[in-house]
């Protein structure tokens, strides 16, 4: 098996294209994490809001 790069630095640099490649990976990862985390946070807020509304409309006797 032969490796494309001779060292870790060569791998990270990718013949001068490394900054673009790693930036695109970072942007994609941030976007995917946001697409997962943001709806979960919204769901939590909506459930809390519904519970508050239920407590207001149905006070304990």
C-alpha positions, 0 to 999 in steps of 0.5 A: 500500500502506498500513501499519497502524502509523505508526512502529516504536514504534506497531508494537511497542506495538500499541495497548497490546497489544504486551507481551502479543503480544511475550511470547506470541511469545517464549514460543512461540519458547522452547518450539519451540527447546526442543522441537528442542534438548532431544531432540538433547541427549538423543540425544547423551547416549544415544549416549555412554552406549551407547558407554561400555557397549560399551567396558565389556562389550567390553574391548580384548584 
